Amino acid sequence: MRLVGGVAVILGLLGIFATLADGNLVGIVLSVLFIGGGVFLLKRSGGGRRTDSVPRPAR
């Protein structure tokens, strides 16, 4: 899912830059959807996890 999410974000960014020159609203909306879906997939796959510097207490 990480690879697909990353590719979707990259395609969305490229699509935004390509359609901004034309002013095509449909292309801009589709690009934003690609970016949103890619970010969702990246978050879902655990791409944004942080490691705690302080260990958790034992239960």
NORVEN-V92854 format. One record per residue. N is the residue number from 0. RES is the residue in one letter. PSI is psi in whole degrees, -180 to 180 (* if undefined). BURIAL is 1 if it has 24 or more other ideal C-beta (glycine too) atoms within 12 Angstrom, else 0. D_CENTER is the distance of its C-alpha to the mean C-alpha in whole Angstrom. Layout:
<<N;RES;PSI;BURIAL;D_CENTER> <N;RES;PSI;BURIAL;D_CENTER>>
This chain:
<<0;M;-28;0;11> <1;R;-42;0;9> <2;L;-45;0;11> <3;V;-41;0;10> <4;G;-43;1;6> <5;G;-41;0;6> <6;V;-39;0;9> <7;A;-41;1;7> <8;V;-43;1;5> <9;I;-44;0;8> <10;L;-37;0;10> <11;G;-43;1;9> <12;L;-43;0;10> <13;L;-39;0;13> <14;G;-39;1;14> <15;I;-48;1;14> <16;F;-34;0;16> <17;A;-38;0;18> <18;T;-17;0;19> <19;L;-35;0;19> <20;A;-35;0;22> <21;D;-25;0;24> <22;G;25;0;23> <23;N;110;0;22> <24;L;-37;0;20> <25;V;-42;0;19> <26;G;-37;0;17> <27;I;-43;0;15> <28;V;-43;0;15> <29;L;-38;0;13> <30;S;-40;1;11> <31;V;-38;0;10> <32;L;-39;0;10> <33;F;-44;1;8> <34;I;-45;1;5> <35;G;-43;0;6> <36;G;-38;0;6> <37;G;-41;1;3> <38;V;-40;1;2> <39;F;-45;0;6> <40;L;-38;1;7> <41;L;-41;1;6> <42;K;-40;0;8> <43;R;-32;0;10> <44;S;-3;0;11> <45;G;23;0;12> <46;G;-21;0;10> <47;G;20;0;11> <48;R;140;0;15> <49;R;147;0;17> <50;T;137;0;21> <51;D;133;0;24> <52;S;-23;0;26> <53;V;125;0;29> <54;P;148;0;30> <55;R;148;0;30> <56;P;148;0;34> <57;A;146;0;35> <58;R;*;0;36>>
